[in-house]
Structure formats: structure tokens, C-alpha cells
Amino acid sequence: MWAGGRAAIQQWTRLSITGHWFTVTSDKVFFRGQKDSWLCSAQSSKEENSEGFAGQHAADSTSFYIFDEASGVPDKIFEVAEGGLTDGEPMIFLFGNPTRTDGKFHRVMFGSERSHWIRRMVDSRTAKFTNKQQIQEWVDDYGEDSDFVRVRVRGECPRAATNQLIPHEIVAAARKFNATGFERLPKILAVDVARYGDDRTVLGIRQGDIFESTQSFAALTWLKRRIESLHALSKKSPMPSSLTGMDTARPSWINSGTLATTARVRAFMSSTVEDGPPTLTSTSTDERKSGA
């Protein structure tokens, strides 16, 4: 990363009318005669090098960080770097294309931290030195509102990450949506299952166009997730008597498929298996007909 940056810095140093003030080495740029007090050091932005950004304090001067391609810099790097900007007149500069829908750069430009920063977005079509013909070909090929053009031309964030099913804009619109006329509609239990990492299993109830999140759980095994789901289900609306032993009518939002799944899960609630579901066997209609 520094090799390409060093070449660019050397080029602009040669073009600068004050270029003779500075020396560019393999890992530093410093003012001639003040190598240890007026300098910039190059650092890799890999997460395992986060400690290389620590301890940059300058009570009587301006300490600063400049991040290029900031969208790809891990949050851990920013966390450590900002810890060193507690005195003097510190500054931090982030440059890059907003290629991701999460991370520090996204929060600074479009999210929760944008009010704390001076932000600028540049549409490359307004820059004097860009290839306007090439840019127009991209617009024709991908579309003006495509993620490619949004990120690479307009300087805007993509609508969705590569592994994201629902774009952020749809989520944001849903949060502002005011549902009406849902009171007489059936309730449907929804379970968003988390399997690994820091994600949480979320239980909720959907009724028409409104959704209510009721509970969330972290670090549950497959069996515990099902037990908690059934528990939440029984609290929200009475379970069928065939499953709970209670003499209650079946809720309108539990169909025969739900009953079959619920009954099967309930049958394994006393199982000691924790790391994976028991093996289930079944015979399809076609197999029975063929004598399989």
C-alpha cells in the first residue's frame, strides 16, 4: 500500500514549490533538519497492526492521521488511532470510495457520526481531469442508480452490501412506516435464527404490516433456540391442547404445517443432543407408492 502512496507523494513533492523542504524515504516524509519532530510515518492498516497507531500525542502541536481507501480500514484501527488524539490540536482525514454499508467510514459519511465531521462528496463527473467518456460508458452499462455508479462515480454508498438481502433504504423506510388496519388480522410468529458469531436469535410477532420484536437471545444451541421459540409462542397466544395439555382452541395463525413442526420440535425438547439436531427419517408419498 505504501509503495504506491510513496510514488504519488514523491511525484507531488517534485511538483510542489516547497518540495525542497521535505525528504521522502521508504517509510517516512520529514522536514529537512527536523526528522524526529516534523514528520509523517507510513503504517499498514491491517487489523493486526492496530498497536502501530497508538501513542501519537502532541500537546503543543497538531497530531493527525490520514487514511486512504478508508472504507476498507478496520474499526479497530480507528479505535486505537483516536485514542492518541486527546491533546494538542488533533486532526483526522478519511479519503476513499464508500464501498461498504458498514464500518467507520460509512458511519462518518452517512451514519451516526456524520454530525461530528466535515464531510465532502465529489461526483467524478465534476472533476476536470476525469475521463468523461469512460464514465458515461459506465452509466450506460450499469445505470445511473446502480451501486457501481453510486460508489465509483457519484461518491455515494451502495444500496446494499454484497451479502445483504434487504437494502438499507428499505429498512429505513420500514422504520418510518405507520401501519393501520392491522388490528383484526392474524398474528404470525417470526423467528430470525442466529447460528454463529455475535448475532442474536430474534423472536417477534407480525400482524399485517406491523412487526413487534419480543425477545432476543445470544449463543443458543439449536435445541435451546427451539425451546425458547416455543416458550415465546405459548406466551403470546395459547398453544393447541394437543401440545400443551390445555383445553384451548387453536390460534388462527397456527396452520397444520406449523403444528407438525412444533410437535416434532417438542418431541425433542428432552433430548440431550446439544451440537446438532437428531437424525429424522421420513417416507415420501412417491416412495410409498413405489414400495420404497
Helices and strands as residue ranges (DSSP letters): H 2-15, G 19-21, E 22-24, E 28-31, E 39-41, G 47-53, E 64-67, G 70-72, H 75-82, E 91-94, H 104-110, G 114-116, G 124-126, H 132-142, H 147-152, H 168-176, E 187-192, E 200-207, E 210-218, H 222-236, H 241-244, H 256-267, H 285-290
